[in-house]
Amino acid sequence: MDIVITGHNIEITEALENLIHEKFKKIARHFENITNVTFLLKTDKKDHIAECKLHLMHNEIFSEASGSDMYAVIDDLMHKVDRQVIKIKEKTKDHHQSEGVERKHNF
């Protein structure tokens, strides 16, 4: 899995990079089919904007968050991405696994 972090009008410090890697480890535990991830951090006047594009095996997730503090924005972004990954995992999960195991026939 590749993680690419780029910045527009902002310097990507080691602290920001470590924060993104630490937060993303939690998301990667939910879903193993992540092929690559792109983070874009940018500033627009007083706002800080963080975007994430996550490529899965058969899907793609895009999420965006903005605010006045970049660390809070990254936390919000990771929360949004985490919810989206869990939602996709639930959709792809086979919900009928246990039905075929213990089926009793009454004739």
N, C-alpha and C positions, 0 to 999 in steps of 0.2 A: 504494500500500500504506500503510495506516494502522497506526501503532504507538502503543498506548495503555498508559501505565504508571501504575498506581495503587498507593497504599500504605495499609495498615491498621495503625495504631499505630506507624508509622514515617514519617519525613520522607524524601521522594524528593530526594536531593541531586543536584547537577549531575554529580558523579562517578559515582553509580549510573546515572543516565540515560545518560551517555556510554558507560559500560561495556556497558550493554545494547544500545545502538545499534551499537557496534563489534563486539560478538560476533554480533549478528544479521545484520550484513552478510555474514558468512561463510556463514550458513545460507541467506540469500536467493540466493546464487550457485548453490546446488544446484538450486533449484526456483523457477521464474518465476511459477507460478500462485498465489502467496500473495496473498489479498485483504486480510486484516487480522490483526493480532496484538494480544493483550491480555496484559499482564504484571501480576500481582498480587504485591506484596511485603508481607509481614506478619511481625509478631513475636508469639510466644506464649511468655510467661515468658522462658526463656533460649534458646529455639529461634528461628531465622530460617527463614521458609518463603517459597519463590518458586514461583509457578504461572505457566504459560504456556498460553494457548489460541490456537491457530493455525488460521485458516480458509483452506482451500485451495479450489480450484475445485469439487471434488466430494467433499471429505473435510474432517475436522476432527481436529486433533491436540491432546491435552491432556497436559501433563506437569507434574510437581511434584518439588521437591527441598527438603530441609531440612538444617539443620546449625547450628553455633554461629557461623560467620562468613558474613555476607551476601555478600561477594565470592566466596567459595568456593562458596556455594550457587548463585549465578548462573552460575558456570563449570560446575558440575555439571548445572544445568538446561539450559544451552545445549548441552552434550554430548549429553544425552538427546534433546532436540528435533532435533538434527542427525542422530542415528541414525534417528529416526522418519521424518524427511523423506527421507533417502536410501532407506529401506526402501519408502516409498510410491512414490518415483520409480522404483525398480527394478520394482515391481509394475506400474506403468502403462507402462513402456517396452515397445516392440514388440520381442520377441526373435527374430522371424522375418524380419527385414528382408533379411538377406544370402542366404537360401535361394532366393528367387525370381530372383536376379540371375544366378547361375552354376549353372544346373541342366542336367546333361547326361543325355541319354536314350540308353540302350543297348538297341537292338532286336535 
